[in-house]
């Protein structure tokens, strides 16, 4: 997985006033957890988060705090409820020998067979929760959908990527091929026409004219 370098500065004052002052100066208060050391409180420029937050991609973070480098992953982000500004970020230190949990983007490949029959692609999950060593984390999970027909899907239990464990419920579909409204409407209309024709035949067979015709045919047979 690709990494992004971000510089941080140690925080010595942790009160509410100091936190507000940081935000007023476009700095985001952050905490680094994990490992056998105490949590580290730092601040990072708000602009530096744009390249890792406002993107569909997921990155590992190379933090540099006063000359010290720390490999980490973003664990949690707190946003302002009104303007969606970032208020606080939690980082988790990465241990190369311990698995991490991270959401990886899903990328679709190929033209599904079901599209030719009028279906459409429904991507239920844009990211999948995974667990594994940082060195085994790919930039994305590429799924080939060429053989999917209408009504078929690729579920979490169908995923097979080396050295990765998937944490979403196994029965959840990642991508599926569904019937479009136009095709569904056409099928209903066709079924209605068929039912109408069958009903017309029944009505025709039970009308007085039909009964009289049958009686006439029977008399002719007796003569």
C-alpha positions as CSV (number, residue, x, y, z in Angstrom):
1,X,0.0,0.0,0.0
2,X,1.2,3.5,-0.8
3,X,2.3,5.8,2.0
4,X,2.0,9.6,2.5
5,X,4.4,11.7,4.5
6,X,3.0,14.1,7.1
7,X,4.8,16.3,9.6
8,X,3.6,16.8,13.1
9,X,4.5,18.9,16.1
10,X,4.4,17.7,19.7
11,X,1.8,19.2,22.0
12,X,2.7,20.2,25.5
13,X,-0.6,22.0,26.5
14,X,-3.7,19.8,26.2
15,X,-6.5,21.9,27.6
16,X,-9.6,23.0,25.8
17,X,-8.4,26.5,25.3
18,X,-5.2,25.3,23.8
19,X,-7.1,22.9,21.6
20,X,-9.4,25.7,20.4
21,X,-6.3,27.8,19.7
22,X,-4.8,25.1,17.5
23,X,-8.0,24.8,15.4
24,X,-8.2,28.6,15.1
25,X,-4.8,28.4,13.5
26,X,-5.8,25.6,11.1
27,X,-4.0,23.0,13.1
28,X,-5.6,19.6,14.0
29,X,-5.0,18.0,17.4
30,X,-4.1,14.3,17.0
31,X,-3.1,11.4,19.2
32,X,-0.8,8.4,18.3
33,X,-1.7,5.2,20.0
34,X,-0.2,1.7,20.0
35,X,3.0,-0.1,20.9
36,X,4.6,-0.2,24.3
37,X,4.9,3.6,24.6
38,X,2.6,6.2,26.0
39,X,0.2,7.9,23.6
40,X,1.8,10.9,21.8
41,X,-0.1,14.1,21.4
42,X,0.7,16.1,18.3
43,X,-0.8,18.7,16.0
44,X,-0.8,18.6,12.2
45,X,-1.7,21.3,9.6
46,X,-5.3,20.9,8.4
47,X,-4.1,21.3,4.8
48,X,-1.9,18.2,5.1
49,X,-5.0,16.0,5.6
50,X,-6.6,16.9,2.3
51,X,-4.4,14.4,0.4
52,X,-5.4,11.5,2.7
53,X,-9.0,12.2,3.7
54,X,-10.8,13.7,0.8
55,X,-9.9,10.9,-1.6
56,X,-11.3,7.4,-2.3
57,X,-7.8,6.0,-1.9
58,X,-6.4,4.7,1.4
59,X,-2.8,5.3,2.5
60,X,-0.4,4.3,5.3
61,X,1.0,7.4,7.0
62,X,4.7,8.2,7.5
63,X,4.6,10.6,10.4
64,X,7.6,12.7,11.2
65,X,7.5,14.4,14.6
66,X,10.5,16.5,15.4
67,X,12.9,14.3,13.5
68,X,11.4,11.0,14.7
69,X,9.6,8.9,12.1
70,X,6.5,6.8,13.0
71,X,4.7,4.5,10.6
72,X,1.0,4.7,11.3
73,X,-2.6,4.3,10.0
74,X,-5.6,6.5,10.6
75,X,-8.0,4.8,13.1
76,X,-10.6,7.5,13.7
77,X,-11.5,11.0,12.5
78,X,-13.9,13.3,14.3
79,X,-15.7,15.9,12.1
80,X,-17.6,19.0,13.0
81,X,-21.4,18.2,12.9
82,X,-22.2,21.3,10.8
83,X,-19.3,22.2,8.5
84,X,-17.6,18.8,8.4
85,X,-14.2,20.2,9.3
86,X,-11.8,17.8,10.9
87,X,-11.7,18.2,14.7
88,X,-9.4,15.4,15.8
89,X,-7.5,12.4,14.4
90,X,-6.4,9.2,16.0
91,X,-3.4,7.4,14.6
92,X,-2.3,3.8,15.4
93,X,1.4,2.9,15.3
94,X,2.2,0.1,12.9
95,X,4.2,-2.9,14.1
96,X,5.5,-4.8,11.1
97,X,4.9,-8.1,13.0
98,X,1.3,-7.3,14.1
99,X,-1.7,-7.2,11.9
100,X,-3.7,-4.0,11.4
101,X,-7.3,-3.4,10.5
102,X,-8.0,-1.1,7.6
103,X,-10.6,-0.5,4.9
104,X,-9.4,-1.1,1.4
105,X,-11.1,0.3,-1.7
106,X,-12.8,-2.1,-4.2
107,X,-12.0,-1.7,-7.9
108,X,-14.1,-3.5,-10.5
109,X,-12.7,-5.0,-13.7
110,X,-14.4,-6.1,-16.9
111,X,-17.8,-5.8,-18.6
112,X,-20.3,-8.1,-16.9
113,X,-22.2,-10.6,-19.0
114,X,-25.4,-9.5,-17.4
115,X,-25.1,-6.0,-18.8
116,X,-25.7,-7.4,-22.3
117,X,-29.0,-8.8,-21.1
118,X,-30.1,-5.4,-19.8
119,X,-28.9,-5.6,-16.2
120,X,-26.8,-3.1,-14.3
121,X,-23.9,-3.2,-11.9
122,X,-24.7,-2.5,-8.3
123,X,-21.6,-2.0,-6.2
124,X,-22.8,-2.5,-2.6
125,X,-19.4,-1.9,-1.0
126,X,-16.9,0.8,-2.0
127,X,-14.4,-0.4,0.7
128,X,-14.0,-3.7,2.5
129,X,-12.7,-4.1,6.1
130,X,-9.6,-6.2,6.1
131,X,-7.0,-7.4,8.6
132,X,-3.4,-8.3,7.9
133,X,0.2,-7.1,8.1
134,X,0.9,-3.7,6.7
135,X,3.3,-5.0,4.2
136,X,0.6,-7.2,2.7
137,X,-2.0,-4.5,2.3
138,X,-2.7,-3.7,-1.4
139,X,-3.8,-0.3,-2.7
140,X,-7.2,-1.8,-3.8
141,X,-9.1,-5.1,-4.2
142,X,-9.6,-5.7,-7.9
143,X,-12.6,-7.9,-8.7
144,X,-13.2,-9.3,-12.1
145,X,-17.0,-9.2,-12.9
146,X,-16.9,-10.4,-16.5
147,X,-18.8,-13.6,-15.8
148,X,-21.5,-12.2,-13.6
149,X,-25.0,-12.7,-15.0
150,X,-28.2,-11.0,-13.9
151,X,-29.0,-12.1,-10.3
152,X,-25.4,-13.1,-9.5
153,X,-23.0,-11.4,-7.1
154,X,-19.6,-11.5,-5.5
155,X,-19.9,-11.8,-1.7
156,X,-17.4,-11.3,1.1
157,X,-17.1,-15.1,1.4
158,X,-16.1,-15.3,-2.3
159,X,-13.1,-13.0,-1.8
160,X,-9.7,-14.7,-2.0
161,X,-6.6,-12.5,-1.5
162,X,-3.4,-13.9,-0.1
163,X,-2.6,-13.0,3.5
164,X,-5.8,-11.0,4.0
165,X,-8.7,-11.6,6.4
166,X,-12.0,-10.0,5.6
167,X,-14.1,-8.6,8.5
168,X,-17.4,-7.8,6.9
169,X,-20.2,-10.4,7.3
170,X,-19.6,-13.2,4.8
171,X,-23.0,-13.1,3.2
172,X,-22.8,-9.4,2.3
173,X,-22.5,-8.8,-1.5
174,X,-19.7,-6.6,-2.6
175,X,-21.0,-6.2,-6.2
176,X,-24.1,-7.7,-7.9
177,X,-25.8,-7.5,-11.3
178,X,-29.4,-6.5,-10.9
179,X,-32.4,-6.1,-13.2
180,X,-33.0,-2.5,-14.4
181,X,-36.4,-0.9,-14.1
182,X,-36.8,-0.9,-17.8
183,X,-36.2,-4.7,-18.1
184,X,-38.4,-5.4,-15.1
185,X,-41.2,-3.3,-16.6
186,X,-40.9,-5.1,-19.9
187,X,-41.1,-8.5,-18.2
188,X,-44.2,-7.5,-16.3
189,X,-45.8,-6.1,-19.5
190,X,-45.0,-9.4,-21.3
191,X,-46.5,-11.4,-18.5
192,X,-49.6,-9.2,-18.5
193,X,-50.1,-9.7,-22.2
194,X,-49.8,-13.4,-21.9
195,X,-52.3,-13.5,-19.0
196,X,-54.6,-11.3,-21.0
197,X,-54.5,-13.6,-24.0
198,X,-55.2,-16.6,-21.8
199,X,-58.1,-14.8,-20.2
200,X,-59.5,-13.8,-23.6
201,X,-59.5,-17.5,-24.7
202,X,-61.4,-18.5,-21.5
203,X,-64.0,-15.7,-22.0
204,X,-64.5,-16.6,-25.6
205,X,-65.0,-20.3,-24.7
206,X,-67.7,-19.4,-22.1
207,X,-69.8,-16.8,-24.1
208,X,-73.4,-17.7,-25.2
209,X,-72.4,-17.7,-28.8
210,X,-69.7,-20.3,-28.0
211,X,-72.3,-22.4,-26.2
212,X,-74.8,-22.2,-29.0
213,X,-72.1,-23.2,-31.5
214,X,-71.1,-26.2,-29.4
215,X,-74.8,-27.3,-29.2
216,X,-75.3,-27.0,-32.9
217,X,-72.2,-29.1,-33.6
218,X,-73.5,-31.8,-31.2
219,X,-76.9,-31.9,-33.1
220,X,-75.1,-32.2,-36.4
221,X,-73.1,-35.2,-35.0
222,X,-76.4,-37.0,-33.9
223,X,-77.9,-36.7,-37.4
